[in-house]
């Protein structure tokens, strides 16, 4: 809450008066102000709360800029829920009860307070004075009570504990951007629908309060009620879900090392092929290998790094490799194009109307540059079309980090500046690139490689993880970042095996294999082409283990891609934290470096030297050890032995794991026979998650009948027997 000296400019929403209601919305007037509060049943379990003067809530004709921002933030504009409003006249307070299904939002008339119910359970309450508006700063503040069951997740990435309680995050910091979304394991979530700055104080100032600060003249927030998986489902249905990648990005990647030539990186690829280490893609390193010519608005390749682009693509194709390359939405400041586009107003400008010159970075080779004003539709179109030409020439994917530290005084043509511009810019850059690489395909397929985080980032299914170092702490950092991004609705988070820009002395053979094994059971990962971080830098035994785990990776591709395809319907990430998967099991959440890979597999990475690993198996299900075939009850802790050729992996009872064949790259996959083998964890109850899924499970009279397993090897759990009847497989108890 603001200090007392600030209250002269602060409107405190003290009391409400009911105005009207219809099937989707209830309207209230705020006493002694010009404000109105609208509560909308946006979807089952989702309430939209908006507060502002009536003219701002219901403008007759929104501006083109306002419509564009709304479309960037929300994939679904119109409400699809229904609500019922009833009065509360129960002493000592009166107010209203707004219901949809088994969720209820109660408003106390005076003083204004909110309470949220899930069934008969009250899961969220607000203190008095929970919503205020500071007209001087155009700042809204909202607070809710926290109790001991509220573990808070979803605001973005973290390298620390996944439960963010006790911390503060700010949405528009380029070095550590947060998302304007949060959820609690207790069953509630909030999303602040704005491009402006949002600050989350998650019990830092007051351990018993969650306090949010939202800048802007209109308060606009969505309140979610449900399990975390339901909240992510509704959140991503509201804000947009990921398109799916094509097959080749699911294979293993290799990142070019600093200073490495094209010949050098292709020689490394040849070594992978000779050693039968699976590989599908090479990501070229900074600086950018293509960009605008100095005097023409067309792209050219950097002749020093790529003397002949056609020859490079031809050589890559011969090795069955796709290429990705870095790009940036700008033009070098010492070129004729910079001067021409400054005159046209095609670059971001300062208060004096001059194009702002940004300091050079790795991608520009240290050279200063101007940023294209992507809010200008002609500039956006030009940059996207130029990129499409590069992909049509043979480039597989772009790499672009556009979370620039844009100073407050810099303005775009659309009028955006400050936090809004810092938020909208990486969004526009990623969208323009996705339009270029995938927009002309039906259905849209493609990846844009970026570490940028912004509202609706989850629409683009390829989030690059951090380059953290080469020791055990860096390994854990990478894992926690991926899990926290998954908690934030980002479907795919990729990892790097070590870092070419950090000292490599800490990378032992044991750490290398443990890190690789965990990466195999993730959305995806990349090797670093620095010689000291390649498999060839290690002994023969380690290289054999690399081959072992890479074979596992390619066998998992149909399952992992199936999870991504499923995210289009569910919004759930590939790697799911214990809090997301098991919100009602507090003990599981303590084991926050374990995770679910999709719905079927529990993975417990080995994060320190040694073979003995403690694993917690969440309650509510039984679990099958993939290494031994033993069955364990949930709610138990075990110490398991894991050599370097194994990883603590457990299948969730009732599920199946569908595996593909061993391959050296995804081009080896037979599209007519993408699967090779099925592992069953107890009696099958759920249809498996797998790409292009046509496998269906039906239960009847104690047996499971499965269609779609023709020609596949079936490995049932102990105590089950398999009978094939034409196209149908029957799984029943062994007699």
Rosetta blueprint (number, residue, H / E / L):
1 X L
2 X L
3 X L
4 X H
5 X H
6 X H
7 X H
8 X H
9 X H
10 X E
11 X E
12 X E
13 X L
14 X L
15 X E
16 X E
17 X E
18 X E
19 X E
20 X E
21 X E
22 X L
23 X L
24 X L
25 X E
26 X E
27 X E
28 X E
29 X E
30 X E
31 X L
32 X L
33 X L
34 X L
35 X E
36 X E
37 X E
38 X E
39 X E
40 X E
41 X E
42 X E
43 X E
44 X L
45 X L
46 X E
47 X E
48 X E
49 X E
50 X E
51 X E
52 X E
53 X E
54 X H
55 X H
56 X H
57 X H
58 X L
59 X L
60 X L
61 X L
62 X L
63 X L
64 X H
65 X H
66 X H
67 X H
68 X H
69 X H
70 X H
71 X H
72 X H
73 X H
74 X L
75 X L
76 X L
77 X L
78 X L
79 X L
80 X L
81 X L
82 X L
83 X L
84 X E
85 X E
86 X E
87 X E
88 X E
89 X L
90 X L
91 X L
92 X L
93 X L
94 X L
95 X E
96 X E
97 X E
98 X E
99 X E
100 X E
101 X L
102 X L
103 X E
104 X E
105 X E
106 X E
107 X E
108 X E
109 X L
110 X E
111 X L
112 X L
113 X E
114 X E
115 X E
116 X E
117 X E
118 X E
119 X L
120 X L
121 X E
122 X E
123 X E
124 X E
125 X E
126 X L
127 X L
128 X L
129 X L
130 X L
131 X E
132 X E
133 X E
134 X E
135 X L
136 X L
137 X L
138 X L
139 X E
140 X E
141 X E
142 X E
143 X E
144 X E
145 X E
146 X L
147 X L
148 X L
149 X L
150 X L
151 X L
152 X E
153 X E
154 X L
155 X L
156 X E
157 X L
158 X L
159 X L
160 X L
161 X L
162 X L
163 X L
164 X L
165 X L
166 X L
167 X L
168 X E
169 X E
170 X E
171 X L
172 X L
173 X L
174 X L
175 X L
176 X L
177 X L
178 X E
179 X L
180 X L
181 X E
182 X E
183 X E
184 X E
185 X L
186 X L
187 X L
188 X E
189 X E
190 X E
191 X E
192 X E
193 X L
194 X L
195 X L
196 X L
197 X L
198 X E
199 X E
200 X E
201 X E
202 X E
203 X L
204 X L
205 X L
206 X L
207 X L
208 X L
209 X E
210 X E
211 X E
212 X E
213 X E
214 X E
215 X E
216 X L
217 X L
218 X L
219 X E
220 X E
221 X E
222 X E
223 X E
224 X E
225 X E
226 X L
227 X L
228 X H
229 X H
230 X H
231 X H
232 X H
233 X H
234 X H
235 X H
236 X H
237 X H
238 X H
239 X H
240 X L
241 X L
242 X L
243 X L
244 X E
245 X L
246 X L
247 X L
248 X H
249 X H
250 X H
251 X L
252 X L
253 X E
254 X E
255 X E
256 X L
257 X L
258 X L
259 X L
260 X L
261 X L
262 X H
263 X H
264 X H
265 X H
266 X H
267 X H
268 X H
269 X H
270 X H
271 X H
272 X H
273 X H
274 X H
275 X H
276 X L
277 X L
278 X L
279 X L
280 X L
281 X E
282 X E
283 X E
284 X L
285 X L
286 X L
287 X L
288 X L
289 X L
290 X E
291 X E
292 X E
293 X L
294 X L
295 X L
296 X L
297 X L
298 X L
299 X E
300 X E
301 X E
302 X L
303 X L
304 X L
305 X L
306 X L
307 X L
308 X L
309 X H
310 X H
311 X H
312 X H
313 X H
314 X H
315 X H
316 X H
317 X H
318 X H
319 X L
320 X L
321 X L
322 X E
323 X E
324 X E
325 X E
326 X E
327 X L
328 X L
329 X L
330 X E
331 X E
332 X E
333 X L
334 X L
335 X L
336 X H
337 X H
338 X H
339 X H
340 X H
341 X H
342 X H
343 X H
344 X H
345 X L
346 X L
347 X E
348 X L
349 X E
350 X L
351 X L
352 X L
353 X L
354 X L
355 X E
356 X L
357 X L
358 X E
359 X L
360 X L
361 X L
362 X L
363 X L
364 X L
365 X L
366 X L
367 X L
368 X L
369 X E
370 X E
371 X E
372 X E
373 X L
374 X L
375 X L
376 X L
377 X H
378 X H
379 X H
380 X H
381 X H
382 X H
383 X H
384 X H
385 X H
386 X H
387 X H
388 X H
389 X H
390 X H
391 X H
392 X H
393 X H
394 X L
395 X L
396 X L
397 X E
398 X E
399 X E
400 X L
401 X L
402 X L
403 X L
404 X L
405 X L
406 X L
407 X L
408 X L
409 X L
410 X L
411 X E
412 X L
413 X L
414 X L
415 X L
416 X L
417 X E
418 X H
419 X H
420 X H
421 X H
422 X H
423 X H
424 X H
425 X H
426 X H
427 X H
428 X H
429 X H
430 X H
431 X H
432 X H
433 X H
434 X H
435 X H
436 X H
437 X H
438 X H
439 X L
440 X L
441 X L
442 X L
443 X L
444 X L
445 X E
446 X L
447 X L
448 X E
449 X E
450 X E
451 X L
452 X L
453 X L
454 X L
455 X L
456 X L
457 X H
458 X H
459 X H
460 X L
461 X L
462 X L
463 X E
464 X E
465 X L
466 X L
467 X L
468 X L
469 X L
470 X L
471 X L
472 X H
473 X H
474 X H
475 X H
476 X H
477 X H
478 X H
479 X H
480 X H
481 X H
482 X H
483 X H
484 X H
485 X H
486 X H
487 X H
488 X L
489 X L
490 X L
491 X L
492 X L
493 X E
494 X E
495 X E
496 X E
497 X L
498 X L
499 X L
500 X L
501 X L
502 X L
503 X L
504 X L
505 X L
506 X L
507 X L
508 X L
509 X H
510 X H
511 X H
512 X H
513 X H
514 X H
515 X H
516 X H
517 X H
518 X H
519 X H
520 X H
521 X L
522 X L
523 X L
524 X E
525 X E
526 X E
527 X E
528 X E
529 X L
530 X L
531 X H
532 X H
533 X H
534 X L
535 X H
536 X H
537 X H
538 X L
539 X L
540 X H
541 X H
542 X H
543 X H
544 X H
545 X H
546 X H
547 X H
548 X H
549 X H
550 X H
551 X H
552 X H
553 X H
554 X H
555 X H
556 X H
557 X H
558 X H
559 X H
560 X H
561 X H
562 X H
563 X H
564 X H
565 X H
566 X H
567 X H
568 X H
569 X H
570 X H
571 X L
572 X L
573 X L
574 X L
575 X E
576 X E
577 X E
578 X H
579 X H
580 X H
581 X H
582 X L
583 X L
584 X L
585 X L
586 X H
587 X H
588 X H
589 X H
590 X H
591 X L
592 X L
593 X L
594 X E
595 X E
596 X E
597 X E
598 X L
599 X L
600 X L
601 X E
602 X E
603 X E
604 X E
605 X L
606 X L
607 X L
608 X L
609 X L
610 X L
611 X L
612 X E
613 X E
614 X E
615 X E
616 X E
617 X E
618 X L
619 X L
620 X L
621 X L
622 X E
623 X E
624 X E
625 X E
626 X L
627 X L
628 X L
629 X L
630 X L
631 X E
632 X E
633 X E
634 X L
635 X L
636 X E
637 X E
638 X E
639 X E
640 X E
641 X E
642 X L
643 X L
644 X L
645 X L
646 X L
647 X L
648 X E
649 X E
650 X E
651 X E
652 X E
653 X L
654 X L
655 X L
656 X E
657 X E
658 X E
659 X E
660 X L
661 X L
662 X L
663 X L
664 X L
665 X L
666 X H
667 X H
668 X H
669 X L
670 X E
671 X L
672 X L
673 X E
674 X L
675 X L
676 X L
677 X E
678 X E
679 X E
680 X E
681 X L
682 X L
683 X L
684 X L
685 X L
686 X L
687 X L
688 X L
689 X L
690 X L
691 X L
692 X L
693 X L
694 X L
695 X L
696 X E
697 X E
698 X E
699 X E
700 X E
701 X L
702 X L
703 X E
704 X E
705 X E
706 X E
707 X E
708 X L
709 X L
710 X L
711 X L
712 X L
713 X E
714 X E
715 X E
716 X L
717 X L
718 X L
719 X L
720 X E
721 X E
722 X E
723 X E
724 X E
725 X E
726 X L
727 X L
728 X E
729 X E
730 X E
731 X E
732 X E
733 X E
734 X L
735 X L
